[in-house]
């Protein structure tokens, strides 16, 4: 790495991005996955527990004066609203002050809010701290996805990002099984069990907070913000650890990037970049988020209510059914994730959205004809969500890699917030109203709306998805601070390239 002083600011010529992308998979990368990815397990636990305990919270003796509809409708919408506003608030700070500071702060906010939810004594208190819990989780989406994409090598970025985002459903399995214990009045009093579930979430967050201290700041972020010496030390340390583990010397990295360092990027520049230079990618991001947000937030918060209302499943047994579909959800990203790096983003994103939408239309038709029981409906949802989960996870992957480095966290936050506000707030409210009538036709309509939005997003992806598989982030979207001539030369091996390209990473030496 070398630096020169220019009249326009300090300029650094570096191979740090290429050095990170050419690394083979190692134990160090697993520490990143564990330190950053486990928070989605907490999110899954949170959302699932609330959906499954809705019936118990509304019963006399729960300690709260609240209805089941308020839990699955108002509280769910407030949680999502908190996540949307938190994403925007923390996303801007993540791009400005760094990934590590923010993923520590946002987890601490989540921890405190979850602990306070456990001691709710009035409905307004429960609503307030559901909002604040979401506020912390929203910041996690921006900080964590930014850090993951900037630390994981290009060859593995797709599958790792999908599995990490899909780990939400491991938390959902835990939340489903935990709710069974929490709702068993033979073990715990009506006003105690549900409180212990939130207290457990706060405890797990504390453990993750301690583990996360060992995750470094993103070297890519450090480079742009004038801290190239720290970036060099971090990458050199990673390389030494990998070489010691593998017992071989790493190959030379190919491709340099010249960066004119800056402390911050204005909102005007971010807006001009996202909605001007990359407007087609912006349409893609909105479409993917709206489709998956409506489907997932509506079903996640409303599945238990459907089982109890239409199939007379006891409230303390809905967790078994939800655990089954949660396993199906996690298997989607786990089994399909590698294909996003090999077959490619466009084919896999479009096909997972379209398949899940078509299967959901089929489920709606069967439900409307009255041929499904609680078990067969759950089986249908497993098939739908196997594909939908991989597609939903790819929405986060997409917006985290198709915009320039300086706008990454804010882009994730922006598309998550607006897409989720459109689908994630309206979804639970609309779904609660439709299923609350007790009429089969209204629930069929809710299914069909979710299916139509998923299919529409799949068609948009087929037309607009970006070929990002196995490419460095700087190659997919050139940093705003990159010196154009140097970036183009690096992308083409010394020959003039096309606008928006940077250094291309070589294939990695091994697979995880």
C-alpha positions as CSV (number, residue, x, y, z in Angstrom):
1,X,0.0,0.0,0.0
2,X,1.3,3.5,-0.8
3,X,-0.2,6.9,-0.2
4,X,0.4,10.3,-1.9
5,X,-0.8,13.7,-1.1
6,X,-2.8,15.3,-3.8
7,X,-4.3,18.8,-4.1
8,X,-7.8,17.2,-3.8
9,X,-6.9,15.2,-0.7
10,X,-4.9,12.2,0.5
11,X,-4.8,9.4,-2.1
12,X,-4.1,5.7,-1.3
13,X,-3.2,3.0,-3.8
14,X,-4.1,-0.4,-2.2
15,X,-4.7,-4.1,-2.8
16,X,-6.6,-4.6,0.4
17,X,-9.9,-5.5,-1.2
18,X,-8.2,-8.0,-3.6
19,X,-6.3,-9.5,-0.6
20,X,-9.5,-10.1,1.3
21,X,-11.2,-11.6,-1.7
22,X,-8.4,-14.1,-2.6
23,X,-8.4,-15.6,0.9
24,X,-9.3,-19.3,1.2
25,X,-12.0,-20.2,3.7
26,X,-10.6,-20.5,7.2
27,X,-11.4,-20.7,10.9
28,X,-11.1,-16.9,11.0
29,X,-14.1,-16.6,8.7
30,X,-16.1,-18.9,11.0
31,X,-15.5,-16.4,13.8
32,X,-17.1,-13.7,11.6
33,X,-20.1,-15.9,10.9
34,X,-20.6,-16.7,14.6
35,X,-19.9,-13.3,15.9
36,X,-22.1,-11.4,13.4
37,X,-24.6,-14.0,12.2
38,X,-26.0,-15.2,15.4
39,X,-28.0,-12.1,16.0
40,X,-30.5,-13.2,13.4
41,X,-31.2,-16.2,15.6
42,X,-32.3,-13.7,18.3
43,X,-34.5,-11.9,15.8
44,X,-36.2,-15.2,14.8
45,X,-36.7,-16.1,18.4
46,X,-38.3,-12.7,19.2
47,X,-40.7,-12.6,16.3
48,X,-41.8,-16.3,16.7
49,X,-42.3,-16.1,20.4
50,X,-44.6,-13.1,20.1
51,X,-46.7,-14.8,17.4
52,X,-47.0,-18.0,19.4
53,X,-47.8,-16.4,22.8
54,X,-50.5,-14.0,21.4
55,X,-53.2,-16.3,22.6
56,X,-51.8,-16.5,26.1
57,X,-51.2,-12.8,26.5
58,X,-54.8,-12.1,25.8
59,X,-56.0,-14.6,28.4
60,X,-57.0,-13.4,32.0
61,X,-54.2,-13.8,34.4
62,X,-51.4,-13.0,31.8
63,X,-50.5,-9.8,33.6
64,X,-51.4,-7.7,30.6
65,X,-54.7,-6.3,29.4
66,X,-54.3,-6.9,25.7
67,X,-56.1,-8.7,22.9
68,X,-54.6,-11.4,20.5
69,X,-55.3,-9.0,17.6
70,X,-53.3,-6.2,19.3
71,X,-50.3,-8.6,19.7
72,X,-50.3,-9.9,16.1
73,X,-51.4,-6.6,14.6
74,X,-50.4,-3.5,16.6
75,X,-47.4,-4.9,18.4
76,X,-46.2,-6.6,15.3
77,X,-46.5,-3.4,13.2
78,X,-44.8,-1.4,15.9
79,X,-41.9,-3.9,16.0
80,X,-41.5,-3.5,12.2
81,X,-41.9,0.3,12.4
82,X,-39.1,0.3,15.0
83,X,-36.9,-1.8,12.8
84,X,-37.5,0.5,9.8
85,X,-36.8,3.7,11.7
86,X,-33.8,2.1,13.4
87,X,-32.4,1.0,10.1
88,X,-32.4,4.5,8.8
89,X,-31.1,6.1,12.0
90,X,-28.3,3.6,12.6
91,X,-27.6,3.0,8.9
92,X,-26.3,6.6,8.3
93,X,-24.2,6.3,11.5
94,X,-22.8,3.0,10.3
95,X,-21.4,4.5,7.1
96,X,-20.1,7.5,9.0
97,X,-18.6,6.0,12.1
98,X,-17.8,2.4,11.2
99,X,-19.4,-1.1,11.2
100,X,-17.9,-2.3,14.5
101,X,-19.1,0.6,16.7
102,X,-22.6,0.4,15.4
103,X,-23.0,-3.4,15.5
104,X,-22.0,-3.2,19.2
105,X,-24.3,-0.3,20.0
106,X,-27.4,-1.7,18.2
107,X,-27.0,-5.0,19.9
108,X,-26.9,-3.3,23.3
109,X,-30.1,-1.4,22.4
110,X,-31.8,-4.6,21.5
111,X,-30.6,-6.3,24.7
112,X,-32.0,-3.5,26.9
113,X,-35.3,-3.2,25.1
114,X,-35.9,-7.0,25.2
115,X,-35.2,-7.1,28.9
116,X,-37.6,-4.3,29.6
117,X,-40.3,-6.0,27.5
118,X,-40.1,-8.9,30.0
119,X,-41.3,-6.7,32.8
120,X,-44.3,-5.2,30.9
121,X,-47.3,-4.5,33.2
122,X,-49.4,-2.4,30.8
123,X,-50.2,-2.8,27.1
124,X,-48.6,0.6,26.3
125,X,-45.3,-0.5,27.9
126,X,-45.3,-3.7,25.9
127,X,-46.0,-1.7,22.7
128,X,-43.2,0.8,23.5
129,X,-40.5,-1.7,24.1
130,X,-41.5,-3.8,21.1
131,X,-40.9,-0.7,19.0
132,X,-37.5,-0.2,20.7
133,X,-36.5,-3.8,20.3
134,X,-37.2,-3.4,16.5
135,X,-35.3,-0.1,16.6
136,X,-32.2,-2.0,17.7
137,X,-32.7,-4.9,15.3
138,X,-33.1,-2.5,12.4
139,X,-29.7,-1.1,13.0
140,X,-28.3,-4.6,13.1
141,X,-29.5,-5.3,9.5
142,X,-27.5,-2.3,8.2
143,X,-24.3,-2.8,10.3
144,X,-24.1,-6.6,10.1
145,X,-24.8,-7.1,6.4
146,X,-22.3,-4.4,5.5
147,X,-19.6,-6.0,7.7
148,X,-20.3,-9.5,6.4
149,X,-20.1,-8.6,2.7
150,X,-16.9,-6.6,3.3
151,X,-15.1,-9.3,5.3
152,X,-16.2,-12.5,3.4
153,X,-14.3,-13.4,0.2
154,X,-16.1,-12.9,-3.1
155,X,-16.3,-16.6,-3.9
156,X,-18.4,-17.3,-0.8
157,X,-20.2,-14.1,-0.2
158,X,-23.6,-15.2,-1.7
159,X,-23.9,-18.5,0.2
160,X,-22.6,-17.1,3.5
161,X,-24.9,-14.1,3.4
162,X,-27.9,-16.2,2.6
163,X,-27.2,-18.8,5.4
164,X,-26.6,-16.0,7.9
165,X,-29.8,-14.2,7.1
166,X,-31.6,-17.6,6.9
167,X,-30.3,-18.4,10.5
168,X,-33.3,-16.3,11.6
169,X,-35.2,-19.5,11.3
170,X,-33.0,-21.4,13.7
171,X,-34.2,-18.8,16.2
172,X,-37.7,-19.4,15.0
173,X,-37.4,-23.1,15.8
174,X,-36.0,-22.2,19.2
175,X,-38.8,-19.7,19.8
176,X,-41.4,-22.2,18.8
177,X,-40.2,-24.9,21.1
178,X,-39.6,-22.3,23.9
179,X,-43.1,-21.0,23.6
180,X,-44.4,-24.6,24.2
181,X,-42.6,-24.7,27.6
182,X,-43.5,-21.0,28.4
183,X,-47.2,-21.6,27.7
184,X,-47.4,-24.8,29.8
185,X,-49.3,-23.7,32.9
186,X,-48.3,-26.9,34.6
187,X,-44.8,-25.6,34.6
188,X,-45.1,-21.9,34.7
189,X,-47.8,-19.4,35.8
190,X,-49.7,-17.6,33.1
191,X,-48.0,-14.3,34.0
192,X,-44.5,-15.7,34.2
193,X,-43.7,-18.0,31.2
194,X,-43.9,-15.4,28.5
195,X,-41.8,-13.0,30.5
196,X,-39.0,-15.6,30.8
197,X,-38.9,-16.0,27.0
198,X,-38.0,-12.3,26.6
199,X,-35.5,-12.5,29.5
200,X,-33.8,-15.4,27.8
201,X,-33.5,-13.3,24.6
202,X,-31.7,-10.6,26.6
203,X,-29.3,-13.1,28.1
204,X,-28.4,-14.6,24.7
205,X,-27.8,-11.1,23.4
206,X,-25.4,-10.4,26.2
207,X,-23.4,-13.6,25.3
208,X,-23.3,-12.5,21.6
209,X,-22.1,-9.0,22.6
210,X,-19.2,-10.5,24.4
211,X,-18.2,-12.7,21.4
212,X,-18.6,-9.8,19.0
213,X,-15.9,-7.8,20.6
214,X,-13.3,-9.9,18.7
215,X,-14.7,-9.1,15.2
216,X,-12.6,-6.4,13.6
217,X,-13.6,-3.2,11.8
218,X,-14.1,-3.6,8.1
219,X,-10.7,-2.8,6.4
220,X,-12.6,-1.5,3.4
221,X,-14.3,1.1,5.5
222,X,-11.0,2.0,7.2
223,X,-9.4,2.6,3.9
224,X,-11.9,5.1,2.7
225,X,-11.9,7.0,6.0
226,X,-8.2,7.8,6.2
227,X,-7.3,4.8,8.5
228,X,-5.3,2.8,5.9
229,X,-2.6,1.8,8.5
230,X,-5.2,0.1,10.6
231,X,-6.7,-1.6,7.5
232,X,-3.2,-2.9,6.6
233,X,-2.6,-4.2,10.1
234,X,-5.9,-6.1,10.2
235,X,-5.5,-7.7,6.8
236,X,-1.9,-8.6,7.4
237,X,-3.0,-10.3,10.7
238,X,-5.7,-12.2,9.0
239,X,-3.3,-13.4,6.3
240,X,-0.8,-14.6,8.9
241,X,-3.5,-16.6,10.7
242,X,-4.8,-18.2,7.4
243,X,-1.2,-19.1,6.3
244,X,-0.5,-20.7,9.7
245,X,-3.7,-22.7,9.5
246,X,-3.3,-23.8,5.9
247,X,0.5,-24.3,6.1
248,X,1.0,-22.6,2.7
249,X,1.9,-19.2,1.5
250,X,-1.0,-17.2,0.0
251,X,-0.8,-16.2,-3.7
252,X,-0.2,-12.6,-4.6
253,X,-3.4,-10.6,-4.8
254,X,-4.2,-9.3,-8.3
255,X,-5.6,-5.8,-8.7
256,X,-5.1,-2.4,-7.0
257,X,-7.5,0.3,-6.2
258,X,-6.7,4.0,-5.9
259,X,-8.8,5.8,-3.3
260,X,-9.1,9.5,-2.5
261,X,-9.9,9.3,1.1
262,X,-12.8,11.2,2.7
263,X,-14.4,11.5,6.1
264,X,-18.0,11.4,5.0
265,X,-20.4,11.3,2.1
266,X,-23.4,13.7,2.0
267,X,-27.0,12.5,1.7
268,X,-27.2,14.4,-1.7
269,X,-24.4,12.2,-3.1
270,X,-26.0,9.1,-1.7
271,X,-29.4,9.9,-3.3
272,X,-27.8,10.9,-6.6
273,X,-25.8,7.7,-6.7
274,X,-28.6,5.3,-5.8
275,X,-31.5,6.9,-7.7
276,X,-29.5,8.5,-10.5
277,X,-26.6,6.3,-11.5
278,X,-28.1,3.0,-10.2
279,X,-31.9,3.6,-10.7
280,X,-32.5,0.2,-12.2
281,X,-30.8,-1.4,-9.2
282,X,-33.0,0.7,-6.9
283,X,-36.1,-0.6,-8.6
284,X,-34.8,-4.1,-8.1
285,X,-34.1,-3.5,-4.4
286,X,-37.6,-2.1,-3.7
287,X,-39.3,-5.0,-5.5
288,X,-37.5,-7.7,-3.7
289,X,-38.0,-6.1,-0.2
290,X,-41.7,-5.3,-0.7
291,X,-42.5,-8.9,-1.9
292,X,-40.7,-10.7,0.8
293,X,-41.6,-8.3,3.6
294,X,-45.3,-8.6,3.1
295,X,-45.2,-12.4,2.9
296,X,-43.0,-13.0,5.8
297,X,-44.2,-10.4,8.3
298,X,-47.8,-11.3,7.6
299,X,-47.3,-15.1,7.9
300,X,-44.8,-15.0,10.7
301,X,-47.1,-13.0,13.0
302,X,-50.4,-14.6,11.8
303,X,-49.7,-18.3,11.4
304,X,-50.5,-19.2,15.0
305,X,-53.8,-17.3,14.8
306,X,-54.8,-19.2,11.6
307,X,-54.2,-22.6,13.4
308,X,-56.2,-21.7,16.4
309,X,-59.1,-20.0,14.6
310,X,-59.6,-22.4,11.6
311,X,-58.3,-25.7,13.0
312,X,-58.9,-25.3,16.8
313,X,-55.2,-26.0,17.6
314,X,-54.6,-25.0,21.3
315,X,-52.5,-21.9,21.7
316,X,-49.9,-23.9,23.7
317,X,-49.4,-26.3,20.7
318,X,-49.0,-23.9,17.8
319,X,-45.3,-23.9,18.5
320,X,-44.9,-27.5,17.2
321,X,-46.3,-26.5,13.8
322,X,-44.2,-23.3,13.6
323,X,-41.1,-25.3,14.4
324,X,-41.7,-27.5,11.4
325,X,-42.1,-24.6,8.9
326,X,-39.1,-22.9,10.5
327,X,-36.9,-25.9,9.7
328,X,-38.1,-25.7,6.1
329,X,-37.2,-22.0,6.0
330,X,-33.7,-22.6,7.2
331,X,-33.1,-25.5,4.8
332,X,-33.9,-23.2,1.8
333,X,-30.8,-20.9,2.2
334,X,-28.7,-23.7,3.5
335,X,-29.3,-26.1,0.5
336,X,-29.8,-23.5,-2.2
337,X,-27.2,-20.9,-1.1
338,X,-24.2,-22.3,-3.0
339,X,-26.2,-22.1,-6.3
340,X,-26.3,-18.3,-5.9
341,X,-22.5,-18.3,-6.3
342,X,-22.4,-20.9,-9.1
343,X,-25.6,-20.8,-11.1
344,X,-25.8,-17.1,-10.5
345,X,-27.8,-14.3,-8.8
346,X,-30.3,-13.6,-11.6
347,X,-31.5,-17.1,-12.2
348,X,-31.7,-18.1,-8.5
349,X,-33.3,-14.9,-7.2
350,X,-36.0,-14.9,-9.9
351,X,-36.7,-18.6,-9.6
352,X,-37.0,-18.6,-5.8
353,X,-39.4,-15.7,-5.8
354,X,-41.5,-17.1,-8.6
355,X,-41.6,-20.7,-7.3
356,X,-42.6,-19.5,-3.8
357,X,-45.4,-17.3,-5.3
358,X,-46.8,-20.0,-7.5
359,X,-46.8,-22.5,-4.6
360,X,-48.5,-20.0,-2.4
361,X,-51.3,-19.6,-5.0
362,X,-51.7,-23.4,-4.9
363,X,-51.9,-23.3,-1.1
364,X,-54.6,-20.6,-1.2
365,X,-56.6,-22.7,-3.7
366,X,-56.4,-25.8,-1.5
367,X,-57.2,-23.8,1.6
368,X,-60.2,-22.3,0.0
369,X,-61.6,-25.7,-1.0
370,X,-61.3,-26.9,2.6
371,X,-59.1,-29.9,1.8
372,X,-56.3,-28.8,4.1
373,X,-55.9,-29.7,7.8
374,X,-53.5,-28.2,10.3
375,X,-50.8,-30.7,9.3
376,X,-51.2,-30.4,5.5
377,X,-51.4,-26.6,5.6
378,X,-48.1,-26.7,7.5
379,X,-46.6,-29.0,4.9
380,X,-47.7,-26.6,2.1
381,X,-46.1,-23.7,4.0
382,X,-42.9,-25.7,4.3
383,X,-42.8,-26.0,0.5
384,X,-43.6,-22.4,-0.1
385,X,-41.1,-21.0,2.4
386,X,-38.3,-23.4,1.4
387,X,-37.9,-21.2,-1.7
388,X,-39.2,-18.0,-0.3
389,X,-36.6,-18.0,2.5
390,X,-33.7,-18.2,0.0
391,X,-35.3,-15.5,-2.0
392,X,-35.9,-13.2,1.0
393,X,-32.3,-13.7,2.2
394,X,-31.1,-12.8,-1.3
395,X,-32.9,-9.4,-1.0
396,X,-30.5,-8.5,1.8
397,X,-27.6,-9.9,-0.2
398,X,-28.6,-7.9,-3.3
399,X,-28.9,-4.4,-1.7
400,X,-25.7,-5.0,0.3
401,X,-23.5,-5.6,-2.7
402,X,-24.9,-3.7,-5.7
403,X,-24.2,-0.1,-4.4
404,X,-20.9,1.7,-3.8
405,X,-19.0,1.1,-0.5
406,X,-19.7,4.6,0.9
407,X,-23.4,4.1,0.6
408,X,-23.6,0.4,1.6
409,X,-25.1,0.6,5.1
410,X,-27.4,3.4,4.2
411,X,-28.6,1.6,1.1
412,X,-29.4,-1.5,3.1
413,X,-31.2,0.6,5.6
414,X,-33.1,2.6,3.1
415,X,-34.4,-0.3,1.0
416,X,-35.1,-2.4,4.1
417,X,-37.0,0.5,5.7
418,X,-39.1,1.5,2.8
419,X,-39.7,-2.0,1.5
420,X,-40.5,-3.3,4.9
421,X,-42.7,-0.3,5.7
422,X,-44.7,-1.0,2.6
423,X,-45.0,-4.7,3.1
424,X,-44.0,-5.4,6.7
425,X,-46.3,-2.9,8.5
426,X,-49.3,-3.2,6.1
427,X,-48.8,-7.0,6.0
428,X,-49.5,-7.8,9.6
429,X,-52.3,-5.2,9.9
430,X,-54.0,-6.4,6.7
431,X,-53.5,-10.0,7.4
432,X,-54.8,-9.7,11.0
433,X,-58.0,-8.0,9.7
434,X,-58.6,-10.6,7.0
435,X,-57.9,-13.7,9.1
436,X,-59.7,-12.1,12.1
437,X,-63.1,-12.2,10.3
438,X,-63.0,-16.0,10.5
439,X,-64.1,-16.2,6.8
440,X,-62.1,-18.6,4.6
441,X,-62.4,-16.3,1.6
442,X,-60.7,-13.5,3.4
443,X,-57.8,-15.6,4.4
444,X,-57.5,-16.9,0.8
445,X,-57.3,-13.3,-0.4
446,X,-54.5,-12.6,2.1
447,X,-52.6,-15.6,0.7
448,X,-53.1,-14.4,-2.9
449,X,-51.9,-10.9,-2.2
450,X,-48.6,-12.3,-0.8
451,X,-48.3,-14.7,-3.7
452,X,-48.8,-12.0,-6.3
453,X,-46.2,-9.7,-4.8
454,X,-43.6,-12.5,-4.7
455,X,-44.3,-13.3,-8.3
456,X,-44.1,-9.7,-9.4
457,X,-40.7,-9.3,-7.6
458,X,-39.5,-12.5,-9.3
459,X,-40.3,-11.0,-12.7
460,X,-38.4,-7.8,-11.8
461,X,-35.4,-9.9,-10.7
462,X,-35.4,-11.8,-14.0
463,X,-35.1,-8.5,-15.9
464,X,-32.9,-6.4,-13.6
465,X,-30.8,-8.7,-11.2
466,X,-27.1,-7.9,-11.3
467,X,-24.5,-10.5,-12.2
468,X,-22.6,-10.2,-8.8
469,X,-21.6,-13.8,-8.2
470,X,-17.9,-14.4,-7.5
471,X,-17.1,-10.7,-8.2
472,X,-15.4,-8.3,-5.8
473,X,-17.6,-5.5,-4.3
474,X,-15.5,-2.9,-6.0
475,X,-16.1,-4.6,-9.4
476,X,-19.8,-4.7,-8.9
477,X,-20.0,-1.0,-7.9
478,X,-17.0,1.3,-8.0
479,X,-16.5,3.2,-4.8
480,X,-17.3,6.9,-5.0
481,X,-13.9,7.7,-3.7
482,X,-12.1,5.5,-6.3
483,X,-9.9,7.3,-8.8
484,X,-11.6,6.4,-12.1
485,X,-8.6,5.7,-14.3
486,X,-7.0,3.5,-11.7
487,X,-10.2,1.6,-11.1
488,X,-10.8,1.0,-14.8
489,X,-7.3,-0.2,-15.3
490,X,-7.5,-2.6,-12.4
491,X,-10.7,-4.1,-13.7
492,X,-9.4,-4.7,-17.2
493,X,-5.8,-5.8,-16.3
494,X,-4.4,-2.5,-17.5
495,X,-6.7,-1.8,-20.4
496,X,-9.5,0.8,-20.4
497,X,-12.7,-0.7,-18.8
498,X,-16.3,0.3,-18.3
499,X,-17.7,2.7,-15.9
500,X,-18.4,1.4,-12.4
501,X,-15.8,-1.4,-12.4
502,X,-12.9,-2.0,-10.0
503,X,-10.4,-4.8,-9.3
504,X,-11.6,-8.3,-10.0
505,X,-10.7,-11.0,-7.3
506,X,-9.1,-14.2,-8.4
507,X,-10.7,-17.6,-7.5
508,X,-10.2,-18.7,-3.9
509,X,-8.0,-21.7,-3.1
510,X,-10.5,-23.8,-1.1
511,X,-14.2,-24.2,-0.2
512,X,-15.8,-24.1,3.2
